[in-house]
Amino acid sequence: DGGITQSPKYLFRKEGQNVTLSCEQNLNHDAMYWYRQDPGQGLRLIYYSQIVNDFQKGDIAEGYSVSREKKESFPLTVTSAQKNPTAFYLCASSIGPEAFFGQGTRLTVV
Amino acid sequence: QKEVEQDPGPLSVPEGAIVSLNCTYSNSAFQYFMWYRQYSRKGPELLMYTYSSGNKEDGRFTAQVDKSSKYISLFIRDSQPSDSATYLCAMVGGSNYKLTFGKGTLLTVNP
């Protein structure tokens, strides 16, 4: 089955720790995206990549980092510099304007 | 002014009702207009999208875009309890296909 796989589904982080969220797609899409969703908010763009080995900051990139070493993979690291990391994180890939989302990772700081 | 405005609701309707969901926007560069449905604790799924102005119909769903008014709508006919979800509008402008989302409207269809 083609799709986008995010793991883990739930993640707990201690304050001061870095954590990495995984996103893999087998849709052969060039473009991939990371969004953050908070209660009552829409999706806000963290980072996006249109091609391997290239990525750009979105609207709320501070405290996050990404890599794009392979077409199918776009991991997101939430660093200790992100002051309020508790949120629902969504990865997407797109072909043209059609974007398809994974099932999300819920990150909680404990 | 936010680029995309969407009334968060919540909106509660009886089964079988016609539902109207709306967004307004300010960026004239937007060319593609999307509607996503998101069930609780799940990723959004693309319902339909429209390029430029006009209407598009898919089963019980109709999307309308009025670029002159910067206003888009999603109509759901014969609403079902399974339609209960958050509906997000999203828009794309430019060659990088970055999506700009509204905050979403929470819809509940009561049996």
Contacts between the chains, C-beta under 8 A, distances in Angstrom:
chain1	res1	chain2	res2	distance
A	4	B	43	7.8
A	6	B	43	7.9
A	31	B	96	7.9
A	31	B	97	6.4
A	33	B	98	7.8
A	33	B	99	7.6
A	35	B	101	8.0
A	40	B	8	6.4
A	40	B	103	6.7
A	41	B	103	5.9
A	42	B	4	7.5
A	42	B	6	7.4
A	42	B	88	6.4
A	42	B	101	3.8
A	42	B	102	5.5
A	42	B	103	4.3
A	42	B	104	5.9
A	43	B	44	7.5
A	43	B	88	7.2
A	43	B	90	7.9
A	43	B	99	7.4
A	43	B	101	4.5
A	44	B	101	7.8
A	45	B	98	6.4
A	45	B	99	7.5
A	48	B	96	7.4
A	48	B	98	6.4
A	50	B	96	6.3
A	56	B	96	8.0
A	58	B	98	7.6
A	88	B	41	7.8
A	90	B	43	5.6
A	90	B	44	7.3
A	92	B	99	8.0
A	94	B	97	5.7
A	96	B	97	6.5
A	97	B	32	4.1
A	97	B	34	7.3
A	97	B	49	6.3
A	97	B	51	7.9
A	97	B	92	4.7
A	97	B	97	5.3
A	98	B	46	6.2
A	98	B	49	6.8
A	99	B	34	7.9
A	99	B	46	6.9
A	99	B	90	8.0
A	99	B	97	7.5
A	99	B	99	5.9
A	100	B	46	6.8
A	101	B	36	8.0
A	101	B	43	3.7
A	101	B	44	5.1
A	101	B	45	7.1
A	102	B	43	5.3
A	103	B	42	5.9
A	103	B	43	4.7
A	104	B	41	7.3
A	104	B	42	7.0
A	104	B	43	5.1
A	106	B	41	7.4
